């Protein structure tokens, strides 16, 4: 079954809401890491036409970038 644009957008919105609700006790760096991994995973999936390797690779790279951004936000 093909995933339509509308259902993909709704799924991403729900995932973002759940992620934000569950991040209350996380530090700024941990939040940035999680957001980076999520964005990287979506980008990796899009760029690799849904490949699992591309998705995981994108999540890993995004997590590392998010971690470094969070590090700067915390002033460390």
N, CA, C and O of each residue as an XYZ file, in Angstrom:
304
protein
N       0.838     -1.183      0.000
C       0.000      0.000      0.000
C       0.883      1.246      0.000
O       1.819      1.355      0.792
N       0.583      2.165     -0.876
C       1.374      3.390     -0.967
C       1.020      4.341      0.159
O      -0.142      4.503      0.532
N       2.052      4.957      0.682
C       1.875      5.950      1.723
C       1.646      7.303      1.060
O       2.501      7.790      0.320
N       0.506      7.899      1.325
C       0.207      9.178      0.696
C       0.867     10.318      1.460
O       1.273     10.167      2.612
N       0.960     11.437      0.803
C       1.585     12.616      1.396
C       0.829     13.043      2.653
O       1.446     13.397      3.657
N      -0.484     13.012      2.601
C      -1.300     13.454      3.733
C      -1.107     12.541      4.948
O      -0.976     13.031      6.069
N      -1.089     11.243      4.743
C      -0.908     10.340      5.879
C       0.520     10.419      6.420
O       0.732     10.269      7.623
N       1.492     10.652      5.550
C       2.872     10.824      6.005
C       2.998     12.084      6.847
O       3.681     12.081      7.871
N       2.351     13.152      6.426
C       2.379     14.405      7.176
C       1.701     14.239      8.532
O       2.201     14.741      9.539
N       0.571     13.542      8.565
C      -0.127     13.302      9.822
C       0.718     12.448     10.766
O       0.752     12.703     11.970
N       1.390     11.448     10.233
C       2.245     10.591     11.048
C       3.412     11.381     11.623
O       3.750     11.217     12.796
N       4.024     12.226     10.822
C       5.129     13.061     11.312
C       4.648     14.031     12.383
O       5.346     14.264     13.370
N       3.473     14.592     12.196
C       2.918     15.502     13.197
C       2.638     14.800     14.513
O       2.919     15.343     15.581
N       2.088     13.599     14.443
C       1.830     12.816     15.654
C       3.132     12.438     16.341
O       3.237     12.525     17.564
N       4.117     12.024     15.570
C       5.415     11.660     16.150
C       6.068     12.865     16.825
O       6.647     12.729     17.903
N       5.983     14.027     16.209
C       6.565     15.234     16.799
C       5.863     15.600     18.099
O       6.508     16.020     19.059
N       4.536     15.441     18.133
C       3.777     15.733     19.348
C       4.164     14.788     20.472
O       4.375     15.223     21.605
N       4.257     13.507     20.171
C       4.638     12.530     21.185
C       6.070     12.755     21.656
O       6.361     12.612     22.844
N       6.950     13.099     20.753
C       8.337     13.369     21.116
C       8.424     14.577     22.039
O       9.149     14.555     23.034
N       7.694     15.616     21.713
C       7.718     16.827     22.546
C       7.137     16.544     23.929
O       7.634     17.066     24.927
N       6.106     15.736     23.996
C       5.487     15.415     25.290
C       6.411     14.579     26.161
O       6.396     14.710     27.384
N       7.203     13.734     25.552
C       8.085     12.860     26.310
C       9.436     13.459     26.640
O      10.255     12.806     27.286
N       9.685     14.672     26.218
C      11.008     15.281     26.390
C      11.071     16.290     27.521
O      12.008     17.087     27.577
N      10.122     16.280     28.404
C      10.084     17.280     29.462
C      11.292     17.263     30.375
O      11.736     18.316     30.832
N      11.828     16.095     30.647
C      12.934     15.999     31.594
C      14.307     15.921     30.918
O      15.321     15.760     31.596
N      14.342     16.031     29.610
C      15.609     15.938     28.896
C      16.342     17.273     28.914
O      15.724     18.337     28.963
N      17.659     17.200     28.874
C      18.460     18.417     28.777
C      18.332     18.981     27.359
O      17.823     18.318     26.455
N      18.799     20.204     27.188
C      18.758     20.849     25.873
C      19.554     20.036     24.847
O      19.149     19.923     23.690
N      20.668     19.481     25.268
C      21.509     18.687     24.369
C      20.806     17.393     23.964
O      20.870     16.993     22.802
N      20.141     16.740     24.908
C      19.424     15.500     24.600
C      18.248     15.760     23.670
O      17.981     14.965     22.769
N      17.543     16.872     23.884
C      16.440     17.227     22.994
C      16.947     17.478     21.579
O      16.355     17.006     20.609
N      18.037     18.216     21.465
C      18.601     18.519     20.146
C      19.065     17.244     19.444
O      18.927     17.117     18.227
N      19.612     16.302     20.210
C      20.048     15.033     19.635
C      18.858     14.250     19.086
O      18.914     13.720     17.976
N      17.781     14.180     19.869
C      16.582     13.447     19.439
C      15.949     14.094     18.210
O      15.546     13.399     17.278
N      15.864     15.403     18.210
C      15.290     16.103     17.055
C      16.168     15.905     15.823
O      15.661     15.657     14.729
N      17.475     16.013     16.002
C      18.390     15.794     14.879
C      18.284     14.393     14.305
O      18.325     14.206     13.089
N      18.147     13.403     15.193
C      18.009     12.022     14.725
C      16.705     11.837     13.958
O      16.672     11.141     12.944
N      15.639     12.455     14.436
C      14.353     12.351     13.733
C      14.385     13.004     12.366
O      13.940     12.420     11.378
N      14.905     14.199     12.314
C      14.999     14.920     11.038
C      15.952     14.199     10.093
O      15.672     14.075      8.900
N      17.073     13.725     10.620
C      18.030     12.997      9.794
C      17.457     11.698      9.246
O      17.715     11.329      8.101
N      16.679     11.008     10.074
C      16.052      9.769      9.618
C      15.067     10.004      8.487
O      15.039      9.253      7.513
N      14.258     11.048      8.618
C      13.308     11.384      7.553
C      14.062     11.790      6.288
O      13.727     11.348      5.188
N      15.082     12.634      6.451
C      15.856     13.065      5.284
C      16.555     11.883      4.616
O      16.568     11.780      3.389
N      17.136     10.993      5.419
C      17.805      9.825      4.863
C      16.850      8.919      4.114
O      17.198      8.358      3.075
N      15.637      8.776      4.648
C      14.633      7.960      3.985
C      14.212      8.569      2.658
O      14.071      7.863      1.659
N      14.014      9.866      2.650
C      13.602     10.548      1.418
C      14.700     10.465      0.366
O      14.437     10.167     -0.799
N      15.928     10.731      0.786
C      17.034     10.737     -0.174
C      17.389      9.359     -0.716
O      17.926      9.233     -1.816
N      17.080      8.315      0.076
C      17.416      6.955     -0.367
C      16.195      6.179     -0.853
O      16.247      4.957     -0.997
N      15.102      6.887     -1.103
C      13.857      6.258     -1.569
C      13.352      5.177     -0.625
O      12.888      4.127     -1.071
N      13.439      5.429      0.675
C      12.883      4.528      1.669
C      13.804      3.409      2.108
O      13.363      2.505      2.817
N      15.046      3.435      1.721
C      15.991      2.394      2.114
C      16.212      2.424      3.625
O      16.373      3.494      4.213
N      16.219      1.262      4.243
C      16.453      1.180      5.685
C      17.851      1.673      6.040
O      18.034      2.339      7.058
N      18.816      1.357      5.225
C      20.189      1.797      5.469
C      20.280      3.323      5.391
O      20.944      3.951      6.216
N      19.619      3.906      4.412
C      19.608      5.357      4.282
C      18.915      6.032      5.454
O      19.353      7.082      5.924
N      17.827      5.424      5.927
C      17.097      5.978      7.069
C      17.938      5.931      8.331
O      18.035      6.926      9.049
N      18.548      4.786      8.610
C      19.372      4.637      9.809
C      20.615      5.522      9.716
O      21.011      6.147     10.700
N      21.217      5.575      8.554
C      22.383      6.431      8.369
C      22.037      7.896      8.570
O      22.786      8.633      9.211
N      20.907      8.319      8.024
C      20.468      9.698      8.206
C      20.178     10.020      9.657
O      20.495     11.111     10.130
N      19.570      9.068     10.373
C      19.284      9.268     11.793
C      20.578      9.384     12.591
O      20.677     10.209     13.499
N      21.563      8.565     12.257
C      22.844      8.620     12.972
C      23.549      9.949     12.742
O      24.034     10.575     13.685
N      23.603     10.371     11.499
C      24.261     11.643     11.179
C      23.490     12.804     11.801
O      24.089     13.719     12.365
N      22.174     12.767     11.699
C      21.353     13.827     12.289
C      21.495     13.888     13.800
O      21.514     14.972     14.383
N      21.595     12.724     14.438
C      21.787     12.696     15.885
C      23.103     13.319     16.305
O      23.166     14.045     17.297
N      24.152     13.037     15.553
C      25.471     13.619     15.858
C      25.433     15.140     15.673
O      25.955     15.885     16.501
N      24.818     15.586     14.591
C      24.721     17.032     14.353
C      23.876     17.692     15.441
O      24.246     18.743     15.964
N      22.746     17.079     15.782
C      21.899     17.618     16.840
C      22.610     17.669     18.174
O      22.426     18.613     18.941
N      23.419     16.666     18.459
C      24.177     16.633     19.702
C      25.143     17.796     19.779
O      25.282     18.415     20.833
N      25.804     18.099     18.693
C      26.757     19.207     18.680
C      26.052     20.559     18.762
O      26.557     21.486     19.395
N      24.891     20.671     18.126
C      24.111     21.908     18.233
C      23.658     22.097     19.680
O      23.731     23.204     20.211
N      23.193     21.026     20.316
C      22.758     21.099     21.701
C      23.900     21.445     22.639
O      23.709     22.149     23.631
N      25.067     20.957     22.327
C      26.268     21.254     23.119
C      26.540     22.756     23.099
O      26.874     23.350     24.124
N      26.395     23.355     21.933
C      26.631     24.806     21.812
C      25.558     25.600     22.544
O      25.843     26.639     23.139
N      24.299     25.098     22.497
C      23.221     25.793     23.181
C      23.410     25.797     24.682
O      23.058     26.764     25.357
N      23.971     24.709     25.210
C      24.212     24.617     26.648
C      25.436     25.421     27.076
O      25.633     25.667     28.266
N      26.248     25.826     26.123
C      27.416     26.627     26.418
C      28.616     25.833     26.884
O      29.500     26.380     27.545
N      28.665     24.542     26.551
C      29.807     23.698     26.952
C      30.871     23.688     25.883
O      31.901     23.034     26.044
